[in-house]
């Protein structure tokens, strides 16, 4: 059996500039709805890895669905919101402006400590990622091979879950846009 995890293509968003935490919350929504940057296509290796799979899975987010199109997998066989990225929390603070990437890191660290304003908790995400890993394994059992066009943090958790369950594969999870990892179980 084979499972391929692919990180979606590069979203067409501008992460430069300084914003308040409240403005950052609006950017999170924009990111979830963003189209892909057409100047950053997938590699031939990524396309070939995806093409070798019998079943495809996407989240409901635009960047996942559009990535499936770039990989000639559209429409995906299974599209489900459970396969979305770990939601990013944010606050209603207006008094402090920081670079957008600083907010991303700050709120991710806060999320690890239990902060979950406008998002699921870290514990809920861990549980959901385990359920997603189990679902991908079921699809691999049914179809022989499955590709998931996913998201950075979710792919990291899926990577760890698959290795823990005895799958053999990539040493690192796919972090960069269009990167992929392949996992096998006899």
N, C-alpha and C positions, 0 to 999 in steps of 0.2 A: 504494500500500500504506500501511497505517496501523498504528502500534503505540501503545497507550495504557499508560502506567505509572501506577498508582494506589498510594498508600501506604494500607495497611490502616487500619481504624478504631482508635479509642483502646482499648487493653487495660484491663481492669478490675483495675488493680494500684495499690498504694500505695507510692510511691517516697519517702516521707518517713521521717525517722529516721536514726539512726546505727547502722552495723553493722560487724562485722569483715570482712576480705576473704573469709574462709571462709563467713560468713553471706551475703555478697553472692553467692557462687556458688550458694547455694540459691535466692536471689531470681531469678537468671538462669533457672533451671529453671522456677520459678513463672511468670515472664513468658512463657516459650515455651508454656506450657499454659493461659494466662489466656484467659477469655472476653472479649467486648467489652463496653465500657461502653455500656449501652443508652440512656443519656441524651445520647449524642453521636453522632447518626445522620449518614449521608452527606448532602451537599448534593444538590439537584436536578441541578446541573451535573455532578457526579461520576456520578450515576446515569445521566444521559443520555449522557455520554461512553462509559461502559461498555456501555450498551445498543446503541450503534452498532457494536459489534464482533461479528464472526462466530465468534470462538474465544476461550476464556478459559483463563488459566493461573494457578495458585496454588502456593505452597509447601505443604509438609505441616504447617506450624505452624497451630495453632488460630486465631490472629488473622487469618491469610490466608484460611483456609477459611470462617470465620464472616463475614468481610467480603464474600466472594462471595455469601453468602446475603442479606446486607443490600442488595446490588446486583442481586438477582434473577438471579444467574448460577450458582446452585448446582443440581446439582453442576458444578464447573468441568470443562472438557473435558480438562485436563491438570493433574495434581497431582504434584509431584516435589520431593524433598528438595534437589535441586541449586539450587532457587530460594529456599532459606531465607536468612535474614539472615546477615550476617557474624557468626560465632560470637564471643561475648564471653569473653575469657580471665579467669581469676581465680586467686587464690593461696590457700594454706592458712594464711595469717597470722591469728592470733587476738589479737595484742598491740595492735593499733591499730584504733580505730573512727573511721570517717569518714562523712559524709553519703553516702547511696546514689549520688546524682548525681556526687559527687566520685570514687567508685570507678569509675563508668562512664567518666568522662573519663580518669582515670589509666590504667586498663587499656587503653583505646583508644589512648592515646599510646604506652604500652609495646608494644602490638601492632605499631604502626608501626615500632618499633625492633627487632622480631624476637621479642618475648615471645609465647608461644602456649600457655601452660599451660591445659589443658582446652579447647582450641579449635584450629581450623585456623590455619596461619600466614597472615600478610598476603599473602605471595606466592601461596599456594594459593588464597586468596580471590580475588585478582586474576585468576588463571587461570580459576577457576570462573565469575566474573562475565562474563568474555569468552565462555565457552562458553554461558552463559545468553543473552547478547545474540545470539549466532549462532543459537541455538534459536528465539528469538522472531522473528528475521528469517525463518527457515524456515517458521514457522507463518504469518507474514504473507504469504509467497509462496504458500503453499498455500491460505489462506482469505481473503486480501485484507485482513483486519484482525484484530488480536489485542489483548486486554487482559490485562495482568499485574497482579494484586493482590499487591503486594510490600511491601518493607521499606525503611526509610530509606536505609541505607548501600548496599544492593544497588541500589536505584533510582538512587542517585547514580552508581554505576559503570556501570549500564546506560545512563543518560542520556549520560555521556561517550563510551561506546563507540558508541552510535547516531550521535551528532553526528560522531564521528571517521570513521564509515563513510559519511558523506554524507547522513544523514537530516536533515531540516529539522524543527525543533520548538521546544519550550519552551526558554527561555534558562536556566531553573533546574530542577533536579530536584525532584520532589514530596517535600517534607520533612515537612509537617504532616499529621496524620491526615486521611484522606479527600481529600487534595490529589491532583491528577493532572497529567500532562504528555502532550501528543499529539505524535507524530512521524510524518512523512510522507516517502515516497520514490516518485517516479514510475517 
